[in-house]
Amino acid sequence: MHTWPVQDAKARFSEFLDACLQEGPQMVTRRGAEAAVLVPMREWRRLQSAARPSLKQLLLSDPVRADLSVPERGHARRRKVEPLL
């Protein structure tokens, strides 16, 4: 991954964008510290879809299961069924 100081990325944005599209992600630094990464849209969409949990993952996640109140086995009360007339 190529690194661009923020001043160069601003001054040569078209070149910066072309490098991203041809070579892949490009990093931007500010005062020598990593600040951001420019990625092609296809890569961004792939990362976004990979970050979304599946329905299976949501159903098996702890917060979902922790909110359920399930009585202990054998302690549930049954409703009375009234006969039909």
PDB file of N, CA, C and O in Angstrom:
ATOM      1  N   MET A   1       0.856  -1.170   0.000  1.00  0.00           N
ATOM      2  CA  MET A   1       0.000   0.000   0.000  1.00  0.00           C
ATOM      3  C   MET A   1       0.902   1.232   0.000  1.00  0.00           C
ATOM      4  O   MET A   1       1.812   1.360   0.819  1.00  0.00           O
ATOM      5  N   HIS A   2       0.632   2.110  -0.915  1.00  0.00           N
ATOM      6  CA  HIS A   2       1.408   3.341  -1.031  1.00  0.00           C
ATOM      7  C   HIS A   2       0.913   4.351  -0.005  1.00  0.00           C
ATOM      8  O   HIS A   2      -0.283   4.409   0.281  1.00  0.00           O
ATOM      9  N   THR A   3       1.823   5.147   0.552  1.00  0.00           N
ATOM     10  CA  THR A   3       1.477   6.145   1.552  1.00  0.00           C
ATOM     11  C   THR A   3       1.649   7.545   0.967  1.00  0.00           C
ATOM     12  O   THR A   3       2.663   7.841   0.334  1.00  0.00           O
ATOM     13  N   TRP A   4       0.656   8.397   1.183  1.00  0.00           N
ATOM     14  CA  TRP A   4       0.656   9.760   0.690  1.00  0.00           C
ATOM     15  C   TRP A   4       0.518  10.725   1.865  1.00  0.00           C
ATOM     16  O   TRP A   4      -0.400  10.579   2.673  1.00  0.00           O
ATOM     17  N   PRO A   5       1.419  11.714   1.976  1.00  0.00           N
ATOM     18  CA  PRO A   5       1.174  12.784   2.951  1.00  0.00           C
ATOM     19  C   PRO A   5      -0.084  13.546   2.515  1.00  0.00           C
ATOM     20  O   PRO A   5      -0.341  13.668   1.317  1.00  0.00           O
ATOM     21  N   VAL A   6      -0.851  14.048   3.445  1.00  0.00           N
ATOM     22  CA  VAL A   6      -2.118  14.699   3.128  1.00  0.00           C
ATOM     23  C   VAL A   6      -1.926  15.845   2.125  1.00  0.00           C
ATOM     24  O   VAL A   6      -2.783  16.058   1.267  1.00  0.00           O
ATOM     25  N   GLN A   7      -0.819  16.581   2.222  1.00  0.00           N
ATOM     26  CA  GLN A   7      -0.583  17.693   1.298  1.00  0.00           C
ATOM     27  C   GLN A   7      -0.465  17.173  -0.141  1.00  0.00           C
ATOM     28  O   GLN A   7      -1.018  17.777  -1.060  1.00  0.00           O
ATOM     29  N   ASP A   8       0.251  16.059  -0.344  1.00  0.00           N
ATOM     30  CA  ASP A   8       0.396  15.483  -1.680  1.00  0.00           C
ATOM     31  C   ASP A   8      -0.929  14.925  -2.185  1.00  0.00           C
ATOM     32  O   ASP A   8      -1.268  15.087  -3.358  1.00  0.00           O
ATOM     33  N   ALA A   9      -1.664  14.280  -1.317  1.00  0.00           N
ATOM     34  CA  ALA A   9      -2.952  13.711  -1.718  1.00  0.00           C
ATOM     35  C   ALA A   9      -3.902  14.814  -2.172  1.00  0.00           C
ATOM     36  O   ALA A   9      -4.652  14.630  -3.131  1.00  0.00           O
ATOM     37  N   LYS A  10      -3.874  15.960  -1.490  1.00  0.00           N
ATOM     38  CA  LYS A  10      -4.727  17.081  -1.879  1.00  0.00           C
ATOM     39  C   LYS A  10      -4.255  17.717  -3.176  1.00  0.00           C
ATOM     40  O   LYS A  10      -5.061  18.003  -4.061  1.00  0.00           O
ATOM     41  N   ALA A  11      -2.967  17.936  -3.290  1.00  0.00           N
ATOM     42  CA  ALA A  11      -2.415  18.622  -4.457  1.00  0.00           C
ATOM     43  C   ALA A  11      -2.504  17.772  -5.724  1.00  0.00           C
ATOM     44  O   ALA A  11      -2.662  18.306  -6.822  1.00  0.00           O
ATOM     45  N   ARG A  12      -2.404  16.461  -5.573  1.00  0.00           N
ATOM     46  CA  ARG A  12      -2.389  15.552  -6.731  1.00  0.00           C
ATOM     47  C   ARG A  12      -3.533  14.541  -6.621  1.00  0.00           C
ATOM     48  O   ARG A  12      -3.326  13.338  -6.779  1.00  0.00           O
ATOM     49  N   PHE A  13      -4.735  15.040  -6.349  1.00  0.00           N
ATOM     50  CA  PHE A  13      -5.852  14.143  -6.066  1.00  0.00           C
ATOM     51  C   PHE A  13      -6.155  13.199  -7.223  1.00  0.00           C
ATOM     52  O   PHE A  13      -6.425  12.020  -6.994  1.00  0.00           O
ATOM     53  N   SER A  14      -6.116  13.691  -8.466  1.00  0.00           N
ATOM     54  CA  SER A  14      -6.406  12.811  -9.613  1.00  0.00           C
ATOM     55  C   SER A  14      -5.421  11.654  -9.665  1.00  0.00           C
ATOM     56  O   SER A  14      -5.808  10.514  -9.925  1.00  0.00           O
ATOM     57  N   GLU A  15      -4.152  11.943  -9.421  1.00  0.00           N
ATOM     58  CA  GLU A  15      -3.129  10.887  -9.411  1.00  0.00           C
ATOM     59  C   GLU A  15      -3.362   9.930  -8.236  1.00  0.00           C
ATOM     60  O   GLU A  15      -3.216   8.714  -8.365  1.00  0.00           O
ATOM     61  N   PHE A  16      -3.724  10.503  -7.102  1.00  0.00           N
ATOM     62  CA  PHE A  16      -4.036   9.734  -5.897  1.00  0.00           C
ATOM     63  C   PHE A  16      -5.197   8.768  -6.172  1.00  0.00           C
ATOM     64  O   PHE A  16      -5.128   7.589  -5.824  1.00  0.00           O
ATOM     65  N   LEU A  17      -6.266   9.284  -6.804  1.00  0.00           N
ATOM     66  CA  LEU A  17      -7.431   8.467  -7.134  1.00  0.00           C
ATOM     67  C   LEU A  17      -7.086   7.406  -8.171  1.00  0.00           C
ATOM     68  O   LEU A  17      -7.507   6.257  -8.035  1.00  0.00           O
ATOM     69  N   ASP A  18      -6.333   7.766  -9.197  1.00  0.00           N
ATOM     70  CA  ASP A  18      -5.932   6.788 -10.215  1.00  0.00           C
ATOM     71  C   ASP A  18      -5.101   5.662  -9.603  1.00  0.00           C
ATOM     72  O   ASP A  18      -5.280   4.495  -9.953  1.00  0.00           O
ATOM     73  N   ALA A  19      -4.192   6.011  -8.689  1.00  0.00           N
ATOM     74  CA  ALA A  19      -3.373   4.995  -8.022  1.00  0.00           C
ATOM     75  C   ALA A  19      -4.261   4.035  -7.228  1.00  0.00           C
ATOM     76  O   ALA A  19      -4.014   2.830  -7.202  1.00  0.00           O
ATOM     77  N   CYS A  20      -5.279   4.570  -6.591  1.00  0.00           N
ATOM     78  CA  CYS A  20      -6.209   3.738  -5.823  1.00  0.00           C
ATOM     79  C   CYS A  20      -6.931   2.759  -6.752  1.00  0.00           C
ATOM     80  O   CYS A  20      -7.038   1.571  -6.450  1.00  0.00           O
ATOM     81  N   LEU A  21      -7.418   3.263  -7.871  1.00  0.00           N
ATOM     82  CA  LEU A  21      -8.184   2.426  -8.793  1.00  0.00           C
ATOM     83  C   LEU A  21      -7.314   1.378  -9.492  1.00  0.00           C
ATOM     84  O   LEU A  21      -7.792   0.289  -9.810  1.00  0.00           O
ATOM     85  N   GLN A  22      -6.044   1.700  -9.731  1.00  0.00           N
ATOM     86  CA  GLN A  22      -5.160   0.777 -10.448  1.00  0.00           C
ATOM     87  C   GLN A  22      -4.380  -0.155  -9.523  1.00  0.00           C
ATOM     88  O   GLN A  22      -4.168  -1.322  -9.850  1.00  0.00           O
ATOM     89  N   GLU A  23      -3.955   0.357  -8.373  1.00  0.00           N
ATOM     90  CA  GLU A  23      -3.072  -0.409  -7.485  1.00  0.00           C
ATOM     91  C   GLU A  23      -3.759  -0.928  -6.225  1.00  0.00           C
ATOM     92  O   GLU A  23      -3.261  -1.847  -5.575  1.00  0.00           O
ATOM     93  N   GLY A  24      -4.885  -0.347  -5.890  1.00  0.00           N
ATOM     94  CA  GLY A  24      -5.570  -0.748  -4.665  1.00  0.00           C
ATOM     95  C   GLY A  24      -5.504   0.339  -3.612  1.00  0.00           C
ATOM     96  O   GLY A  24      -5.157   1.477  -3.932  1.00  0.00           O
ATOM     97  N   PRO A  25      -5.829   0.023  -2.358  1.00  0.00           N
ATOM     98  CA  PRO A  25      -5.908   1.018  -1.291  1.00  0.00           C
ATOM     99  C   PRO A  25      -4.654   1.889  -1.186  1.00  0.00           C
ATOM    100  O   PRO A  25      -3.529   1.424  -1.368  1.00  0.00           O
ATOM    101  N   GLN A  26      -4.890   3.171  -0.884  1.00  0.00           N
ATOM    102  CA  GLN A  26      -3.818   4.155  -0.710  1.00  0.00           C
ATOM    103  C   GLN A  26      -3.988   4.800   0.662  1.00  0.00           C
ATOM    104  O   GLN A  26      -5.082   5.240   1.012  1.00  0.00           O
ATOM    105  N   MET A  27      -2.900   4.855   1.442  1.00  0.00           N
ATOM    106  CA  MET A  27      -2.963   5.427   2.778  1.00  0.00           C
ATOM    107  C   MET A  27      -2.592   6.904   2.765  1.00  0.00           C
ATOM    108  O   MET A  27      -1.713   7.331   2.016  1.00  0.00           O
ATOM    109  N   VAL A  28      -3.273   7.675   3.602  1.00  0.00           N
ATOM    110  CA  VAL A  28      -2.981   9.100   3.767  1.00  0.00           C
ATOM    111  C   VAL A  28      -2.449   9.295   5.181  1.00  0.00           C
ATOM    112  O   VAL A  28      -2.998   8.773   6.151  1.00  0.00           O
ATOM    113  N   THR A  29      -1.355  10.068   5.270  1.00  0.00           N
ATOM    114  CA  THR A  29      -0.794  10.360   6.592  1.00  0.00           C
ATOM    115  C   THR A  29      -0.903  11.859   6.880  1.00  0.00           C
ATOM    116  O   THR A  29      -0.858  12.689   5.972  1.00  0.00           O
ATOM    117  N   ARG A  30      -1.044  12.175   8.140  1.00  0.00           N
ATOM    118  CA  ARG A  30      -1.059  13.570   8.593  1.00  0.00           C
ATOM    119  C   ARG A  30      -0.006  13.700   9.679  1.00  0.00           C
ATOM    120  O   ARG A  30      -0.082  13.045  10.718  1.00  0.00           O
ATOM    121  N   ARG A  31       0.971  14.548   9.426  1.00  0.00           N
ATOM    122  CA  ARG A  31       2.110  14.754  10.344  1.00  0.00           C
ATOM    123  C   ARG A  31       2.803  13.425  10.668  1.00  0.00           C
ATOM    124  O   ARG A  31       3.251  13.205  11.794  1.00  0.00           O
ATOM    125  N   GLY A  32       2.881  12.549   9.669  1.00  0.00           N
ATOM    126  CA  GLY A  32       3.577  11.278   9.822  1.00  0.00           C
ATOM    127  C   GLY A  32       2.757  10.147  10.427  1.00  0.00           C
ATOM    128  O   GLY A  32       3.214   9.004  10.475  1.00  0.00           O
ATOM    129  N   ALA A  33       1.546  10.460  10.889  1.00  0.00           N
ATOM    130  CA  ALA A  33       0.688   9.431  11.505  1.00  0.00           C
ATOM    131  C   ALA A  33      -0.372   8.979  10.501  1.00  0.00           C
ATOM    132  O   ALA A  33      -0.918   9.802   9.767  1.00  0.00           O
ATOM    133  N   GLU A  34      -0.666   7.684  10.464  1.00  0.00           N
ATOM    134  CA  GLU A  34      -1.699   7.154   9.579  1.00  0.00           C
ATOM    135  C   GLU A  34      -3.035   7.811   9.903  1.00  0.00           C
ATOM    136  O   GLU A  34      -3.454   7.835  11.061  1.00  0.00           O
ATOM    137  N   ALA A  35      -3.708   8.347   8.876  1.00  0.00           N
ATOM    138  CA  ALA A  35      -4.959   9.070   9.113  1.00  0.00           C
ATOM    139  C   ALA A  35      -6.157   8.435   8.408  1.00  0.00           C
ATOM    140  O   ALA A  35      -7.242   8.358   8.984  1.00  0.00           O
ATOM    141  N   ALA A  36      -5.969   7.976   7.157  1.00  0.00           N
ATOM    142  CA  ALA A  36      -7.105   7.444   6.397  1.00  0.00           C
ATOM    143  C   ALA A  36      -6.598   6.551   5.282  1.00  0.00           C
ATOM    144  O   ALA A  36      -5.404   6.509   4.987  1.00  0.00           O
ATOM    145  N   VAL A  37      -7.533   5.836   4.669  1.00  0.00           N
ATOM    146  CA  VAL A  37      -7.216   4.972   3.534  1.00  0.00           C
ATOM    147  C   VAL A  37      -8.281   5.200   2.465  1.00  0.00           C
ATOM    148  O   VAL A  37      -9.477   5.198   2.758  1.00  0.00           O
ATOM    149  N   LEU A  38      -7.843   5.394   1.237  1.00  0.00           N
ATOM    150  CA  LEU A  38      -8.752   5.486   0.105  1.00  0.00           C
ATOM    151  C   LEU A  38      -8.793   4.114  -0.548  1.00  0.00           C
ATOM    152  O   LEU A  38      -7.759   3.569  -0.937  1.00  0.00           O
ATOM    153  N   VAL A  39      -9.997   3.559  -0.666  1.00  0.00           N
ATOM    154  CA  VAL A  39     -10.150   2.220  -1.261  1.00  0.00           C
ATOM    155  C   VAL A  39     -11.103   2.294  -2.445  1.00  0.00           C
ATOM    156  O   VAL A  39     -12.005   3.132  -2.454  1.00  0.00           O
ATOM    157  N   PRO A  40     -10.922   1.435  -3.442  1.00  0.00           N
ATOM    158  CA  PRO A  40     -11.863   1.397  -4.565  1.00  0.00           C
ATOM    159  C   PRO A  40     -13.260   0.992  -4.080  1.00  0.00           C
ATOM    160  O   PRO A  40     -13.401   0.262  -3.099  1.00  0.00           O
ATOM    161  N   MET A  41     -14.280   1.473  -4.777  1.00  0.00           N
ATOM    162  CA  MET A  41     -15.664   1.219  -4.367  1.00  0.00           C
ATOM    163  C   MET A  41     -15.972  -0.268  -4.280  1.00  0.00           C
ATOM    164  O   MET A  41     -16.674  -0.689  -3.360  1.00  0.00           O
ATOM    165  N   ARG A  42     -15.477  -1.064  -5.194  1.00  0.00           N
ATOM    166  CA  ARG A  42     -15.724  -2.518  -5.163  1.00  0.00           C
ATOM    167  C   ARG A  42     -15.191  -3.120  -3.860  1.00  0.00           C
ATOM    168  O   ARG A  42     -15.860  -3.943  -3.235  1.00  0.00           O
ATOM    169  N   GLU A  43     -13.998  -2.712  -3.456  1.00  0.00           N
ATOM    170  CA  GLU A  43     -13.407  -3.206  -2.202  1.00  0.00           C
ATOM    171  C   GLU A  43     -14.231  -2.746  -1.006  1.00  0.00           C
ATOM    172  O   GLU A  43     -14.455  -3.515  -0.071  1.00  0.00           O
ATOM    173  N   TRP A  44     -14.682  -1.492  -1.033  1.00  0.00           N
ATOM    174  CA  TRP A  44     -15.491  -0.941   0.061  1.00  0.00           C
ATOM    175  C   TRP A  44     -16.789  -1.743   0.220  1.00  0.00           C
ATOM    176  O   TRP A  44     -17.174  -2.091   1.336  1.00  0.00           O
ATOM    177  N   ARG A  45     -17.453  -2.031  -0.893  1.00  0.00           N
ATOM    178  CA  ARG A  45     -18.704  -2.797  -0.824  1.00  0.00           C
ATOM    179  C   ARG A  45     -18.457  -4.210  -0.301  1.00  0.00           C
ATOM    180  O   ARG A  45     -19.267  -4.745   0.456  1.00  0.00           O
ATOM    181  N   ARG A  46     -17.346  -4.806  -0.701  1.00  0.00           N
ATOM    182  CA  ARG A  46     -17.009  -6.146  -0.210  1.00  0.00           C
ATOM    183  C   ARG A  46     -16.796  -6.116   1.302  1.00  0.00           C
ATOM    184  O   ARG A  46     -17.274  -6.993   2.022  1.00  0.00           O
ATOM    185  N   LEU A  47     -16.079  -5.105   1.775  1.00  0.00           N
ATOM    186  CA  LEU A  47     -15.836  -4.973   3.211  1.00  0.00           C
ATOM    187  C   LEU A  47     -17.128  -4.729   3.982  1.00  0.00           C
ATOM    188  O   LEU A  47     -17.316  -5.267   5.073  1.00  0.00           O
ATOM    189  N   GLN A  48     -18.014  -3.918   3.416  1.00  0.00           N
ATOM    190  CA  GLN A  48     -19.289  -3.636   4.076  1.00  0.00           C
ATOM    191  C   GLN A  48     -20.151  -4.882   4.177  1.00  0.00           C
ATOM    192  O   GLN A  48     -20.750  -5.140   5.221  1.00  0.00           O
ATOM    193  N   SER A  49     -20.219  -5.652   3.105  1.00  0.00           N
ATOM    194  CA  SER A  49     -21.058  -6.858   3.154  1.00  0.00           C
ATOM    195  C   SER A  49     -20.477  -7.896   4.105  1.00  0.00           C
ATOM    196  O   SER A  49     -21.220  -8.644   4.740  1.00  0.00           O
ATOM    197  N   ALA A  50     -19.151  -7.944   4.206  1.00  0.00           N
ATOM    198  CA  ALA A  50     -18.517  -8.893   5.120  1.00  0.00           C
ATOM    199  C   ALA A  50     -18.717  -8.478   6.579  1.00  0.00           C
ATOM    200  O   ALA A  50     -18.666  -9.320   7.475  1.00  0.00           O
ATOM    201  N   ALA A  51     -18.943  -7.195   6.818  1.00  0.00           N
ATOM    202  CA  ALA A  51     -19.092  -6.698   8.185  1.00  0.00           C
ATOM    203  C   ALA A  51     -20.496  -6.933   8.738  1.00  0.00           C
ATOM    204  O   ALA A  51     -20.683  -6.912   9.955  1.00  0.00           O
ATOM    205  N   ARG A  52     -21.485  -7.157   7.874  1.00  0.00           N
ATOM    206  CA  ARG A  52     -22.859  -7.375   8.335  1.00  0.00           C
ATOM    207  C   ARG A  52     -23.020  -8.797   8.861  1.00  0.00           C
ATOM    208  O   ARG A  52     -22.626  -9.755   8.196  1.00  0.00           O
ATOM    209  N   PRO A  53     -23.595  -8.933  10.047  1.00  0.00           N
ATOM    210  CA  PRO A  53     -23.806 -10.293  10.556  1.00  0.00           C
ATOM    211  C   PRO A  53     -24.948 -10.980   9.808  1.00  0.00           C
ATOM    212  O   PRO A  53     -25.900 -10.332   9.371  1.00  0.00           O
ATOM    213  N   SER A  54     -24.840 -12.273   9.671  1.00  0.00           N
ATOM    214  CA  SER A  54     -25.906 -13.046   9.042  1.00  0.00           C
ATOM    215  C   SER A  54     -27.044 -13.238  10.050  1.00  0.00           C
ATOM    216  O   SER A  54     -26.877 -12.993  11.245  1.00  0.00           O
ATOM    217  N   LEU A  55     -28.179 -13.671   9.559  1.00  0.00           N
ATOM    218  CA  LEU A  55     -29.306 -13.940  10.448  1.00  0.00           C
ATOM    219  C   LEU A  55     -28.920 -14.986  11.487  1.00  0.00           C
ATOM    220  O   LEU A  55     -29.278 -14.867  12.659  1.00  0.00           O
ATOM    221  N   LYS A  56     -28.194 -16.004  11.058  1.00  0.00           N
ATOM    222  CA  LYS A  56     -27.749 -17.053  11.985  1.00  0.00           C
ATOM    223  C   LYS A  56     -26.873 -16.451  13.083  1.00  0.00           C
ATOM    224  O   LYS A  56     -27.036 -16.785  14.257  1.00  0.00           O
ATOM    225  N   GLN A  57     -25.945 -15.567  12.710  1.00  0.00           N
ATOM    226  CA  GLN A  57     -25.076 -14.942  13.702  1.00  0.00           C
ATOM    227  C   GLN A  57     -25.881 -14.084  14.664  1.00  0.00           C
ATOM    228  O   GLN A  57     -25.609 -14.086  15.865  1.00  0.00           O
ATOM    229  N   LEU A  58     -26.875 -13.343  14.153  1.00  0.00           N
ATOM    230  CA  LEU A  58     -27.715 -12.523  15.028  1.00  0.00           C
ATOM    231  C   LEU A  58     -28.494 -13.373  16.020  1.00  0.00           C
ATOM    232  O   LEU A  58     -28.579 -13.041  17.203  1.00  0.00           O
ATOM    233  N   LEU A  59     -29.068 -14.481  15.529  1.00  0.00           N
ATOM    234  CA  LEU A  59     -29.862 -15.330  16.407  1.00  0.00           C
ATOM    235  C   LEU A  59     -29.013 -16.041  17.452  1.00  0.00           C
ATOM    236  O   LEU A  59     -29.489 -16.320  18.553  1.00  0.00           O
ATOM    237  N   LEU A  60     -27.770 -16.335  17.118  1.00  0.00           N
ATOM    238  CA  LEU A  60     -26.896 -17.028  18.065  1.00  0.00           C
ATOM    239  C   LEU A  60     -26.081 -16.091  18.940  1.00  0.00           C
ATOM    240  O   LEU A  60     -25.361 -16.547  19.828  1.00  0.00           O
ATOM    241  N   SER A  61     -26.184 -14.786  18.703  1.00  0.00           N
ATOM    242  CA  SER A  61     -25.379 -13.847  19.487  1.00  0.00           C
ATOM    243  C   SER A  61     -25.883 -13.787  20.927  1.00  0.00           C
ATOM    244  O   SER A  61     -27.071 -13.988  21.181  1.00  0.00           O
ATOM    245  N   ASP A  62     -24.991 -13.514  21.856  1.00  0.00           N
ATOM    246  CA  ASP A  62     -25.327 -13.491  23.274  1.00  0.00           C
ATOM    247  C   ASP A  62     -26.379 -12.454  23.643  1.00  0.00           C
ATOM    248  O   ASP A  62     -27.277 -12.777  24.422  1.00  0.00           O
ATOM    249  N   PRO A  63     -26.321 -11.203  23.119  1.00  0.00           N
ATOM    250  CA  PRO A  63     -27.345 -10.234  23.528  1.00  0.00           C
ATOM    251  C   PRO A  63     -28.755 -10.690  23.209  1.00  0.00           C
ATOM    252  O   PRO A  63     -29.668 -10.446  23.998  1.00  0.00           O
ATOM    253  N   VAL A  64     -28.959 -11.345  22.076  1.00  0.00           N
ATOM    254  CA  VAL A  64     -30.294 -11.807  21.719  1.00  0.00           C
ATOM    255  C   VAL A  64     -30.732 -12.910  22.661  1.00  0.00           C
ATOM    256  O   VAL A  64     -31.856 -12.891  23.163  1.00  0.00           O
ATOM    257  N   ARG A  65     -29.863 -13.863  22.902  1.00  0.00           N
ATOM    258  CA  ARG A  65     -30.221 -14.988  23.769  1.00  0.00           C
ATOM    259  C   ARG A  65     -30.365 -14.556  25.217  1.00  0.00           C
ATOM    260  O   ARG A  65     -31.152 -15.157  25.948  1.00  0.00           O
ATOM    261  N   ALA A  66     -29.642 -13.544  25.659  1.00  0.00           N
ATOM    262  CA  ALA A  66     -29.697 -13.116  27.048  1.00  0.00           C
ATOM    263  C   ALA A  66     -31.016 -12.430  27.374  1.00  0.00           C
ATOM    264  O   ALA A  66     -31.416 -12.412  28.538  1.00  0.00           O
ATOM    265  N   ASP A  67     -31.705 -11.863  26.385  1.00  0.00           N
ATOM    266  CA  ASP A  67     -32.951 -11.149  26.634  1.00  0.00           C
ATOM    267  C   ASP A  67     -34.151 -12.077  26.779  1.00  0.00           C
ATOM    268  O   ASP A  67     -35.214 -11.639  27.219  1.00  0.00           O
ATOM    269  N   LEU A  68     -34.006 -13.327  26.425  1.00  0.00           N
ATOM    270  CA  LEU A  68     -35.120 -14.256  26.515  1.00  0.00           C
ATOM    271  C   LEU A  68     -35.319 -14.706  27.957  1.00  0.00           C
ATOM    272  O   LEU A  68     -34.362 -15.053  28.649  1.00  0.00           O
ATOM    273  N   SER A  69     -36.572 -14.697  28.401  1.00  0.00           N
ATOM    274  CA  SER A  69     -36.836 -15.227  29.741  1.00  0.00           C
ATOM    275  C   SER A  69     -37.557 -16.565  29.563  1.00  0.00           C
ATOM    276  O   SER A  69     -38.742 -16.610  29.231  1.00  0.00           O
ATOM    277  N   VAL A  70     -36.843 -17.611  29.784  1.00  0.00           N
ATOM    278  CA  VAL A  70     -37.377 -18.955  29.626  1.00  0.00           C
ATOM    279  C   VAL A  70     -37.443 -19.586  31.002  1.00  0.00           C
ATOM    280  O   VAL A  70     -36.424 -19.691  31.684  1.00  0.00           O
ATOM    281  N   PRO A  71     -38.641 -20.014  31.425  1.00  0.00           N
ATOM    282  CA  PRO A  71     -38.737 -20.636  32.744  1.00  0.00           C
ATOM    283  C   PRO A  71     -37.967 -21.949  32.780  1.00  0.00           C
ATOM    284  O   PRO A  71     -37.776 -22.607  31.757  1.00  0.00           O
ATOM    285  N   GLU A  72     -37.528 -22.314  33.985  1.00  0.00           N
ATOM    286  CA  GLU A  72     -36.808 -23.574  34.131  1.00  0.00           C
ATOM    287  C   GLU A  72     -37.725 -24.728  33.762  1.00  0.00           C
ATOM    288  O   GLU A  72     -38.945 -24.643  33.903  1.00  0.00           O
ATOM    289  N   ARG A  73     -37.136 -25.769  33.305  1.00  0.00           N
ATOM    290  CA  ARG A  73     -37.911 -26.923  32.856  1.00  0.00           C
ATOM    291  C   ARG A  73     -38.723 -27.503  34.010  1.00  0.00           C
ATOM    292  O   ARG A  73     -38.217 -27.689  35.117  1.00  0.00           O
ATOM    293  N   GLY A  74     -39.987 -27.782  33.726  1.00  0.00           N
ATOM    294  CA  GLY A  74     -40.856 -28.381  34.738  1.00  0.00           C
ATOM    295  C   GLY A  74     -41.549 -27.362  35.623  1.00  0.00           C
ATOM    296  O   GLY A  74     -42.408 -27.732  36.422  1.00  0.00           O
ATOM    297  N   HIS A  75     -41.199 -26.085  35.503  1.00  0.00           N
ATOM    298  CA  HIS A  75     -41.801 -25.065  36.346  1.00  0.00           C
ATOM    299  C   HIS A  75     -42.778 -24.172  35.584  1.00  0.00           C
ATOM    300  O   HIS A  75     -43.321 -23.226  36.155  1.00  0.00           O
ATOM    301  N   ALA A  76     -43.003 -24.453  34.334  1.00  0.00           N
ATOM    302  CA  ALA A  76     -43.928 -23.649  33.540  1.00  0.00           C
ATOM    303  C   ALA A  76     -45.366 -23.991  33.926  1.00  0.00           C
ATOM    304  O   ALA A  76     -45.692 -25.147  34.196  1.00  0.00           O
ATOM    305  N   ARG A  77     -46.205 -22.984  33.948  1.00  0.00           N
ATOM    306  CA  ARG A  77     -47.609 -23.220  34.268  1.00  0.00           C
ATOM    307  C   ARG A  77     -48.387 -23.399  32.975  1.00  0.00           C
ATOM    308  O   ARG A  77     -48.141 -22.713  31.983  1.00  0.00           O
ATOM    309  N   ARG A  78     -49.331 -24.334  33.004  1.00  0.00           N
ATOM    310  CA  ARG A  78     -50.160 -24.570  31.828  1.00  0.00           C
ATOM    311  C   ARG A  78     -51.466 -23.800  31.968  1.00  0.00           C
ATOM    312  O   ARG A  78     -51.985 -23.596  33.066  1.00  0.00           O
ATOM    313  N   ARG A  79     -51.972 -23.383  30.822  1.00  0.00           N
ATOM    314  CA  ARG A  79     -53.271 -22.707  30.835  1.00  0.00           C
ATOM    315  C   ARG A  79     -54.371 -23.744  30.959  1.00  0.00           C
ATOM    316  O   ARG A  79     -54.247 -24.862  30.459  1.00  0.00           O
ATOM    317  N   LYS A  80     -55.437 -23.367  31.624  1.00  0.00           N
ATOM    318  CA  LYS A  80     -56.598 -24.260  31.716  1.00  0.00           C
ATOM    319  C   LYS A  80     -57.356 -24.181  30.419  1.00  0.00           C
ATOM    320  O   LYS A  80     -57.588 -23.098  29.880  1.00  0.00           O
ATOM    321  N   VAL A  81     -57.741 -25.336  29.922  1.00  0.00           N
ATOM    322  CA  VAL A  81     -58.521 -25.405  28.706  1.00  0.00           C
ATOM    323  C   VAL A  81     -59.970 -25.634  29.106  1.00  0.00           C
ATOM    324  O   VAL A  81     -60.298 -26.595  29.801  1.00  0.00           O
ATOM    325  N   GLU A  82     -60.823 -24.734  28.655  1.00  0.00           N
ATOM    326  CA  GLU A  82     -62.234 -24.883  28.996  1.00  0.00           C
ATOM    327  C   GLU A  82     -62.926 -25.679  27.914  1.00  0.00           C
ATOM    328  O   GLU A  82     -62.644 -25.495  26.730  1.00  0.00           O
ATOM    329  N   PRO A  83     -63.842 -26.573  28.308  1.00  0.00           N
ATOM    330  CA  PRO A  83     -64.534 -27.402  27.311  1.00  0.00           C
ATOM    331  C   PRO A  83     -65.437 -26.549  26.413  1.00  0.00           C
ATOM    332  O   PRO A  83     -65.995 -25.542  26.849  1.00  0.00           O
ATOM    333  N   LEU A  84     -65.568 -26.969  25.160  1.00  0.00           N
ATOM    334  CA  LEU A  84     -66.438 -26.276  24.224  1.00  0.00           C
ATOM    335  C   LEU A  84     -67.871 -26.739  24.454  1.00  0.00           C
ATOM    336  O   LEU A  84     -68.098 -27.908  24.765  1.00  0.00           O
ATOM    337  N   LEU A  85     -68.798 -25.875  24.312  1.00  0.00           N
ATOM    338  CA  LEU A  85     -70.215 -26.244  24.506  1.00  0.00           C
ATOM    339  C   LEU A  85     -70.880 -26.647  23.242  1.00  0.00           C
ATOM    340  O   LEU A  85     -72.065 -26.982  23.247  1.00  0.00           O
TER     341      LEU A  85
END
